[in-house]
Amino acid sequence: MDLLIVSGMSGAGKSLALKSLEDMGFFCVDNLPSPMLKQFSEMCKNAVPPIQHAAVTIDSRESLLSRSPEMVLSEIRKLDVPYSILFLDARDDVLRRRYNETRKRHPLGQAGEAESGVRTERGYLNAMREAAEFFLDTSDIASRDFASCIEKIIPEMDREQMSLILSSFGYKRGVPVDADMVVDMRFVENPYYYEEMRHLSGLDRKVRDFVLSQPYVQEYLDSLQESILDMIPLFEKQDKHILRVCFGCTGGRHRSVAAAEEMARRLRDSGQSVRIYHRDISREAHEIEERFEKRDQ
């Protein structure tokens, strides 16, 4: 059997992740105390028929049982079944907002308040975060899109080959906290300021050709491609299965999208497994439409 240990910050979406995994056929248990991990894995193996895929959440609530981060990781390392750790995170301001909006008490907060809780929890979970093979930043993921994001990560567990995940984002909405490498494309002239390209995106040929023909862009991407290919064996040596490269521009719709798509094409041509998604492309399109509707009123 394979065991997925889901951990991460309170408010980052562990319950949604577990629900998504359950829908994918995982046998799921929420908030399993770490001393019960080995017993749980044995029960799954001895079930009739045996359970092939199981998932549990283990997080900062272990501290309420007087268990240190080192004790939790020690229990995980005792497992004699294949396991992986998926860590869910989000920006501190997002976590605080989610707690304040739902009026829930933070499990580690002073008097249940979110600010001290987020700070304390981040310190407690740092070791678990470092031990995780898989990472998902949920800061800008809507609930309706959560399952599809989990599905993008989970299939990688059965792969031996390194998988490259490329994404685009807009700096005005924050840098993805799960990025292994951030590529700033704001040195390129912005297609937004050309009326014929404003409502297009980096997926459109006109925008793509404009971006890729700008000074230094091809040389920049040549150098970046070489760096990524050189980094892959170093990540594999550390038993990491995913390398995330995030391309940013102001809004996340034009320059970053075109550059990410071009790099994905190059890396696939070199024989790499590549998946790509564009975090802010739709949100930016909506904001552009709203901006010009208001101007025309």
Steps between C-alpha positions, in 0.01 A plus 500: 500500500593866467437745783461872447553715809325834460633777720513876492370820647156526655277670246710386203241244391587165657132405535436586136808299401379197693156526340662519155719199575199304621326574169811369324472166680728553799404357840522813716532571873510852642725602789657161569743520798848420373559207745214321321652530152676165495193320636281673242726398212495138620120503514487627142738230377306225679158614384309271262548605228815698600473879485731624226488875562444667838532859624514648849536853634768569760559860596560746782225346713769250602633776724179478705607142582838630622678356198794691351560528123798265538281238669244521218762457228653210693167316488471564127848364435409176678252415226579191293269594213567750220387844611512860386424829673283765337531840667228763450588862562372850433617854564463616860257776405279247320501261796408779741223620271352153466487459876353843557235448232385168647538620861669174592746470786857427395620185683836657593394864536498692824133499602438343159597808297653451156809724494692332782364162392638528147837615632527218758378234260745596226788450741365164615446367147828618349664157535200329338509751217866427437431125494214525247542366148192677368389856561191701409449873552124549541507879544324568171318171441121519508315216673347388171848459349656319795438145379657562160812647666535193722462275195788684332732404785391151604581315174863600545533264798527198276760655272872445523583775251524859617192702404526868416207723592502839329253772592433865439386753759446871556723676750211721612338188649815373667782261416404129530643368826562156344740627232843337474604761245338837423553656157421872472381596151427865581809613307302432181282773349141446614247399229225638725583851380421409139126513441503217245661263757349623827212252504708212367733281704838332468316201353420705190753500216506879469598549864740207500684623191517851647648379830747254351630754248591758765870577566690240708197270548637211292843522663334516844292189431803317358687561825199407711445175311862402558472579873181294540652199326812529717287515818294188428764242606568702817132484596488129415801440724294639789212265407285791384253415227375845401675821397274807489597795283267799528501779240373838620391825344281782632157345440585143407326497160739607225879484543519228766255275314688530170835431667371201698344346190820548301710341775257208524538442126879510521518261796260252342714505188798406719311195631377634834159435656335841529164622630392861490228714650428872506393620843371848424417500130122495548492732800705759316269480197202565727672799662591647161139474386374663820759777474394601150129461567531753782704734279234491227209570736 
